[in-house]
Amino acid sequence: MAGSAEWICPRCGWSAAIGSGYYWRCPRCSGPLQLRYTRRWEPRSGCSGLAKYSSMLPLEVPRVLGEGGTPLVERRVEGVRVFFKLEYLNPTGSFKDRGTSLALAYASRMGFRLVVEDTSGNTGISVAAYAAAYGLRARIYMPVNAPEGKKRLVRALGGEVVLTPSRGEAAQAVLWELKKPDVFYVAHTWSPFYVEGAKTIAFEAFEDGFRGSAVLVPVGSGGLLLGIYHGFRELVEQGLIDSVPRIIAVQGYSNPPLYRAVYGKEPEAEERSSRLADGLMVSEPPRLGEAAEAVKATGGCVILVDDEGIRRGLKMLASMGFIVEPTSATLYPALLEAVERGCIDKGEEVLAPLTGSGLKTLEYFK
């Protein structure tokens, strides 16, 4: 355990040592927490994954299932040099493994035996896998319309699945678990561990030679966006790069809270549906304000996509050899739109994390 790490609430100033107890949100004002600690850029030689960057993380974490260290593959798309970060090659097929490895390492060290979570899919699979690796029990609350393949994988990994009528009701139902002692609520949309884990995407991209000026990132809860943003910002603080790349956030027309927060208005063409990408369907992300500030601070923008574009993205990315789920496929139509709008210039180098595997959602490949 990183003894010097602290929970801190940027909203009200509350703080506590990370080893003093677990808090999934601020006990004083109910705001999302951050982790404060001293960072040093001292990558470990002979290590890969998150373990390599222990000096830049709040606690040391072993490489339990092989998370992190994903390939960076360059392709030319519409004249743009796109560096695809193949996050779908993480152990459970999602970038969520980075945050889960940190969260459950902490839960295990703090003596928790049962972990609970509400999710539409990928986080549940990740939590079930890492709970199994750490010898913990996992109970996952999921909406009944979550992809069938994802529900099966949670069960296959030993997780208990509790179905609810909707994603929102899953989040409400899991709160009853908190009345019980010794229950660890993963709370990935709130947890700073998921932001901390996603930072390592920026670290790895940097070490693999990425020096581009923009990042194209799908946004649901905003943890991935914030992790990549903070990762590059910490590289600036360590004197390794000069500036943080522009954050080009991608959301769907059906649920664009970040678009509203950045631009202060509703999008046009509201009748366009974008319900294929279940990973983007987070209506009230706890870190919405932080995500909006990251987009604005980097001079970025928010691009909206619809189901037609997502289907095209699935096909085009597959034609390049990338088998991804709909949330990842949003990056292709978003890139085309960003070039057309002038958010990305031809010839630019752009980082694009492909966040989830299409092998869990084969029903979309017809």
C-alpha distance (Angstrom), angle and dihedral (degrees) to the residues before:
residue distance angle dihedral
M1 . . .
A2 3.80 . .
G3 3.78 97.7 .
S4 3.80 94.4 -163.5
A5 3.82 95.2 52.6
E6 3.79 117.2 108.5
W7 3.76 138.3 -168.8
I8 3.79 107.9 -123.5
C9 3.79 132.7 -178.0
P10 3.82 111.4 -146.4
R11 3.80 89.6 -164.4
C12 3.81 101.3 58.6
G13 3.83 104.4 6.3
W14 3.83 97.5 -115.1
S15 3.81 114.1 152.9
A16 3.80 140.8 174.8
A17 3.79 137.6 171.2
I18 3.80 112.4 -87.7
G19 3.79 90.0 -126.0
S20 3.81 94.1 53.4
G21 3.80 94.3 77.8
Y22 3.79 144.3 -51.2
Y23 3.80 121.3 -80.7
W24 3.80 120.2 179.7
R25 3.80 89.5 -171.6
C26 3.81 136.5 3.8
P27 3.83 110.5 -64.7
R28 3.80 90.2 -151.2
C29 3.83 105.9 46.3
S30 3.84 103.0 5.4
G31 3.81 92.0 -120.9
P32 3.83 124.8 141.7
L33 3.79 114.5 -85.8
Q34 3.78 132.8 -133.0
L35 3.80 130.7 -158.2
R36 3.80 120.7 -118.6
Y37 3.80 121.6 -160.0
T38 3.80 142.2 127.6
R39 3.81 115.1 -81.2
R40 3.81 128.9 -157.2
W41 3.80 127.0 -178.4
E42 3.81 98.8 -127.0
P43 3.83 107.7 134.4
R44 3.79 110.8 -164.4
S45 3.77 114.3 -116.4
G46 3.77 113.6 -132.0
C47 3.81 91.8 26.1
S48 3.77 131.0 100.3
G49 3.77 135.7 -171.7
L50 3.79 121.7 24.2
A51 3.80 92.8 -28.6
K52 3.80 88.5 68.6
Y53 3.81 90.8 63.4
S54 3.81 100.3 43.9
S55 3.81 90.5 129.3
M56 3.83 88.7 61.5
L57 3.82 95.5 46.2
P58 3.82 134.0 74.7
L59 3.81 94.4 -116.3
E60 3.76 139.1 11.4
V61 3.77 113.0 -100.1
P62 3.81 128.2 -172.4
R63 3.80 118.8 -131.6
V64 3.79 91.9 -105.3
L65 3.82 101.8 173.2
G66 3.80 102.1 6.3
E67 3.80 97.9 -88.1
G68 3.79 119.7 171.7
G69 3.78 128.6 15.1
T70 3.81 91.5 97.9
P71 3.84 120.7 170.1
L72 3.80 124.1 -95.6
V73 3.82 109.6 -144.0
E74 3.81 124.8 -173.8
R75 3.80 123.3 -142.5
R76 3.81 132.3 168.0
V77 3.80 111.8 -123.9
E78 3.82 119.5 176.5
G79 3.79 90.1 -24.4
V80 3.82 93.3 -51.1
R81 3.82 121.7 120.2
V82 3.79 100.2 -130.2
F83 3.80 118.4 -167.7
F84 3.79 105.3 -158.0
K85 3.80 112.9 -156.2
L86 3.80 104.3 -152.8
E87 3.79 99.2 -139.8
Y88 3.79 90.8 156.8
L89 3.82 86.5 75.1
N90 3.81 91.4 70.6
P91 3.84 114.0 115.1
T92 3.82 96.6 -88.9
G93 3.79 95.1 30.8
S94 3.80 98.4 -100.2
F95 3.80 142.5 86.5
K96 3.82 86.5 -122.0
D97 3.81 88.6 85.4
R98 3.80 89.3 76.7
G99 3.80 93.6 60.9
T100 3.78 94.9 36.0
S101 3.80 91.9 54.8
L102 3.81 89.5 57.3
A103 3.81 95.7 41.8
L104 3.79 95.8 49.3
A105 3.79 93.8 42.0
Y106 3.81 85.6 58.1
A107 3.82 92.7 44.6
S108 3.79 91.4 51.3
R109 3.80 93.5 48.8
M110 3.81 91.2 48.5
G111 3.81 90.9 54.8
F112 3.81 101.3 -110.4
R113 3.81 115.8 153.7
L114 3.83 102.6 -175.5
V115 3.81 124.1 49.8
V116 3.80 121.8 -168.9
E117 3.78 131.7 -170.1
D118 3.82 142.7 170.7
T119 3.79 115.7 -139.3
S120 3.78 146.1 141.7
G121 3.78 91.1 -124.9
N122 3.80 127.9 -69.4
T123 3.80 97.2 66.9
G124 3.80 90.5 48.2
I125 3.79 91.7 54.1
S126 3.79 90.5 47.2
V127 3.81 93.9 47.8
A128 3.81 92.0 47.7
A129 3.81 91.4 51.0
Y130 3.80 96.3 47.7
A131 3.80 91.8 42.3
A132 3.80 87.4 56.2
A133 3.80 90.4 48.4
Y134 3.81 91.4 51.8
G135 3.81 95.2 41.2
L136 3.81 93.9 -112.1
R137 3.80 130.8 136.1
A138 3.81 118.1 -115.2
R139 3.80 128.7 -156.2
I140 3.81 114.2 -173.7
Y141 3.81 124.3 -165.6
M142 3.81 110.9 -153.6
P143 3.82 135.6 171.9
V144 3.78 113.2 -106.9
N145 3.82 90.4 -119.1
A146 3.82 93.9 57.6
P147 3.82 111.6 125.0
E148 3.81 109.1 -76.8
G149 3.80 92.1 -133.5
K150 3.79 91.0 58.0
K151 3.81 93.1 50.5
R152 3.80 90.1 50.4
L153 3.79 92.0 51.0
V154 3.82 92.5 52.1
R155 3.81 89.5 53.2
A156 3.81 92.6 44.2
L157 3.80 89.3 55.7
G158 3.80 91.1 54.2
G159 3.78 97.8 -99.0
E160 3.79 122.1 140.5
V161 3.83 111.5 -125.9
V162 3.81 119.3 -148.7
L163 3.82 111.9 -171.4
T164 3.81 123.4 -148.0
P165 3.82 131.1 -176.2
S166 3.82 93.8 -108.8
R167 3.82 144.6 6.2
G168 3.80 90.5 -104.4
E169 3.79 92.4 52.1
A170 3.80 89.8 51.0
A171 3.81 88.6 57.8
Q172 3.81 91.1 49.2
A173 3.80 94.8 45.5
V174 3.79 94.2 52.9
L175 3.81 90.7 58.4
W176 3.81 89.4 71.1
E177 3.79 87.2 66.3
L178 3.80 90.0 64.0
K179 3.80 90.4 69.8
K180 3.80 87.6 69.5
P181 3.82 122.9 81.3
D182 3.79 122.6 -111.7
V183 3.82 95.5 19.0
F184 3.80 117.5 138.4
Y185 3.81 112.6 -151.7
V186 3.80 105.7 -155.8
A187 3.83 92.2 -160.4
H188 3.80 94.7 -176.7
T189 3.81 94.0 -176.0
W190 3.82 88.7 57.2
S191 3.80 103.1 28.7
P192 3.81 119.4 108.1
F193 3.81 87.3 -154.5
Y194 3.81 89.2 73.7
V195 3.80 91.6 51.1
E196 3.81 89.8 47.2
G197 3.80 92.3 48.8
A198 3.80 93.3 49.5
K199 3.82 90.3 54.4
T200 3.77 88.5 74.6
I201 3.82 89.6 67.5
A202 3.81 87.3 67.6
F203 3.82 91.7 44.8
E204 3.80 92.8 51.8
A205 3.81 93.4 44.7
F206 3.81 89.2 52.0
E207 3.80 92.9 49.4
D208 3.81 89.9 47.7
G209 3.80 90.3 57.2
F210 3.81 104.8 -95.8
R211 3.81 110.1 152.1
G212 3.80 98.2 157.8
S213 3.77 130.0 143.0
A214 3.82 102.1 -128.6
V215 3.80 142.9 41.2
L216 3.80 122.4 -153.9
V217 3.80 109.4 -154.5
P218 3.83 135.5 171.0
V219 3.79 112.4 -128.9
G220 3.80 128.2 -149.0
S221 3.80 110.4 138.0
G222 3.81 90.8 -2.1
G223 3.80 97.2 -121.3
L224 3.80 93.7 120.2
L225 3.80 92.4 48.2
L226 3.80 92.0 48.4
G227 3.79 93.2 45.0
I228 3.80 93.2 52.9
Y229 3.81 91.0 43.4
H230 3.81 93.2 50.8
G231 3.80 91.2 43.2
F232 3.80 92.8 57.3
R233 3.80 91.5 40.4
E234 3.80 89.9 55.2
L235 3.81 89.5 49.9
V236 3.82 86.7 55.7
E237 3.82 90.3 49.2
Q238 3.81 90.0 50.9
G239 3.83 89.8 53.2
L240 3.80 94.1 -115.3
I241 3.83 99.4 117.5
D242 3.79 133.3 19.3
S243 3.80 102.4 -131.2
V244 3.79 144.8 3.7
P245 3.83 114.0 -100.9
R246 3.80 117.4 -112.6
I247 3.79 112.2 -90.5
I248 3.82 111.5 -129.3
A249 3.81 103.5 -169.5
V250 3.81 121.6 -158.3
Q251 3.80 124.2 -151.9
G252 3.80 136.5 158.4
Y253 3.78 127.3 -106.0
S254 3.81 90.6 -121.7
N255 3.81 94.6 60.6
P256 3.84 117.0 16.3
P257 3.84 108.2 154.9
L258 3.81 92.3 148.7
Y259 3.81 91.3 52.2
R260 3.82 89.1 54.0
A261 3.81 91.9 46.9
V262 3.81 94.1 49.8
Y263 3.80 99.2 40.8
G264 3.81 102.0 25.6
K265 3.80 94.1 -132.0
E266 3.78 144.3 79.5
P267 3.80 117.9 -93.1
E268 3.76 120.9 -107.1
A269 3.82 119.8 -113.5
E270 3.82 92.6 37.3
E271 3.80 89.8 170.4
R272 3.82 89.8 73.4
S273 3.80 109.5 104.2
S274 3.81 126.1 -140.4
R275 3.79 104.8 173.2
L276 3.81 98.1 128.4
A277 3.81 92.2 81.6
D278 3.81 101.2 69.7
G279 3.81 90.8 175.5
L280 3.81 90.0 69.0
M281 3.81 95.4 52.1
V282 3.81 98.6 100.4
S283 3.80 107.4 128.1
E284 3.81 100.7 -174.1
P285 3.82 109.8 25.7
P286 3.83 109.8 -169.7
R287 3.81 92.7 -139.3
L288 3.81 95.8 47.1
G289 3.81 93.6 122.2
E290 3.80 92.1 50.5
A291 3.81 91.5 49.0
A292 3.80 92.4 49.6
E293 3.80 90.8 50.4
A294 3.82 90.8 50.9
V295 3.81 91.3 53.6
K296 3.81 91.9 47.6
A297 3.82 95.2 42.9
T298 3.80 91.9 55.6
G299 3.80 95.9 43.6
G300 3.79 90.5 -113.5
C301 3.78 132.7 143.5
V302 3.81 142.8 -142.3
I303 3.82 119.7 -112.9
L304 3.82 121.9 -163.4
V305 3.80 124.2 -150.2
D306 3.81 135.8 -172.2
D307 3.80 135.2 -146.0
E308 3.80 93.1 -94.1
G309 3.79 90.2 56.9
I310 3.80 91.5 45.3
R311 3.81 91.6 53.6
R312 3.79 89.5 49.9
G313 3.79 89.2 48.7
L314 3.81 92.0 53.2
K315 3.81 90.6 53.5
M316 3.79 96.5 43.4
L317 3.80 94.7 47.0
A318 3.81 90.1 46.9
S319 3.80 88.4 52.7
M320 3.82 86.9 57.9
G321 3.81 91.0 50.7
F322 3.82 98.6 -98.5
I323 3.83 115.6 127.0
V324 3.79 102.7 -164.9
E325 3.79 139.1 157.0
P326 3.83 123.6 -107.8
T327 3.82 95.1 -93.1
S328 3.81 90.0 58.8
A329 3.80 91.2 43.0
T330 3.82 89.9 62.7
L331 3.80 87.6 78.5
Y332 3.80 93.9 71.2
P333 3.83 99.1 57.6
A334 3.81 88.8 37.0
L335 3.81 90.7 56.3
L336 3.81 91.5 51.7
E337 3.81 90.8 48.5
A338 3.81 92.4 46.2
V339 3.81 91.1 53.2
E340 3.80 91.2 47.6
R341 3.82 91.6 49.7
G342 3.79 93.8 45.3
C343 3.82 94.5 -114.7
I344 3.82 87.5 121.3
D345 3.81 124.2 30.8
K346 3.78 125.3 -144.0
G347 3.79 109.3 -100.4
E348 3.81 93.1 32.3
E349 3.78 122.0 129.4
V350 3.80 111.6 -124.4
L351 3.81 130.7 -175.0
A352 3.82 113.0 -139.5
P353 3.83 118.9 -178.5
L354 3.81 112.0 -153.0
T355 3.77 95.1 -148.4
G356 3.81 108.0 -169.8
S357 3.79 141.5 28.1
G358 3.79 121.6 -108.3
L359 3.80 90.1 -148.0
K360 3.82 87.2 83.2
T361 3.81 92.6 53.4
L362 3.79 104.7 39.2
E363 3.81 90.3 145.8
Y364 3.81 87.8 79.8
F365 3.80 92.1 61.4
K366 3.79 104.8 80.7
